[in-house]
Amino acid sequence: MTAYLVLDFSINDLRGFLPYVEAIPAFIEKHGGRYIVRGAEPTVMEGDWAPERLVILEFPARENAEAFLNDPDAQSLFSLRHRTTNSRLVLVEGCD
């Protein structure tokens, strides 16, 4: 079943964040993922959720998304994102 990672984030240090932006696509592709939404500025239509930027990644299955998140070679990039942004990440399965 298709799985999605939804990242809601705000950037605190753009210069420090740029290496993540440059390097992470290779890890997404390595695990069969692709961008559905890439750094978009959303328009809130209802409720009190106030995301600044969104990224939505699609993976063939939950296992692919989890493998991406647990990839030992990507951990330093995730740490970089944590240092340079405020982020919230959820994993959700689609309805194939």
C-alpha positions in Angstrom: 0.0 0.0 0.0 1.4 3.4 -0.9 2.7 5.5 2.0 3.3 9.2 2.4 5.6 11.2 4.5 4.2 14.7 5.2 6.7 17.2 6.5 5.5 20.6 7.9 8.5 22.8 8.6 9.8 26.3 9.1 13.4 27.2 8.3 15.6 28.8 11.0 18.9 28.7 9.1 18.6 28.7 5.3 22.3 28.6 4.6 22.7 25.6 7.0 19.7 23.9 5.6 20.8 24.0 1.9 23.1 21.0 2.1 20.1 18.9 3.2 18.1 20.2 0.2 20.9 19.3 -2.1 21.6 15.8 -0.7 18.3 14.3 0.4 16.7 13.7 -3.0 19.2 10.9 -3.6 18.1 9.1 -0.4 14.4 9.6 -1.3 15.0 8.0 -4.7 17.2 5.2 -3.2 14.1 4.0 -1.3 11.7 4.3 -4.2 10.2 7.7 -3.1 9.3 10.7 -5.0 8.2 14.3 -4.3 4.5 15.0 -4.5 4.8 18.5 -3.0 8.3 20.1 -2.5 8.6 23.0 -0.1 5.3 24.6 -1.0 3.8 27.5 1.0 0.3 26.2 1.8 -2.9 28.2 2.1 -4.8 27.2 5.2 -8.5 26.8 4.2 -9.9 25.6 7.6 -8.9 25.2 11.2 -5.9 26.4 13.2 -3.1 24.4 11.6 -0.5 27.0 10.4 2.2 25.2 8.4 4.8 27.5 6.8 6.1 25.0 4.2 5.1 21.5 3.3 6.8 18.5 1.7 4.9 15.4 0.8 6.8 12.3 -0.3 5.2 9.2 -1.8 6.7 5.7 -1.3 5.5 2.4 -2.8 4.9 1.0 0.7 5.3 1.9 4.4 8.4 -0.3 4.5 10.1 2.0 1.9 9.3 5.1 3.9 10.5 3.5 7.1 13.7 2.4 5.4 14.3 5.9 4.2 13.8 7.3 7.7 16.1 4.6 9.2 18.8 4.8 6.5 22.1 5.0 8.4 23.7 7.0 5.7 20.9 9.7 5.9 21.0 10.2 9.6 23.4 13.1 9.5 21.1 14.8 7.0 18.1 14.3 9.3 20.2 15.8 12.2 21.0 18.7 9.9 17.3 19.3 9.2 16.5 19.1 12.9 19.2 21.8 13.7 18.2 24.2 10.9 14.4 23.9 11.0 11.4 23.4 13.2 9.7 20.4 11.7 6.9 18.0 12.2 6.7 14.7 10.3 3.9 12.1 9.9 3.7 8.8 8.0 0.4 7.8 6.6 -0.7 5.0 4.3 -2.8 5.7 1.2 -6.0 3.9 0.3 -4.8 1.8 -2.7 
